[in-house]
């Protein structure tokens, strides 16, 4: 028997335009919990077939529902950078990451 896939609605300007599989791949370990910055909140990133980036906002709070929003590439990139998830950065933003790394100051010894 396969596990049930949990899907969340994707909003664009208040209208549901798609559904995506829930993930929290932008969460990080804060020493006690996996989080996206506050207890009970989670953050994931995926991409639609048309290339649009989607941030998934997860919640563990009763009475709240997880949802997703279409966001700009830059918003998605900044969220991935903040999470430090190198796998996601390399999957979706390899060129941007390489360009950013070229700006790194070279420190001579």
Helices and strands as residue ranges (DSSP letters): E 7-12, E 15-21, E 28-29, E 34-35, E 41-47, E 53-59, E 67-71, H 73-83, H 86-92, H 94-102
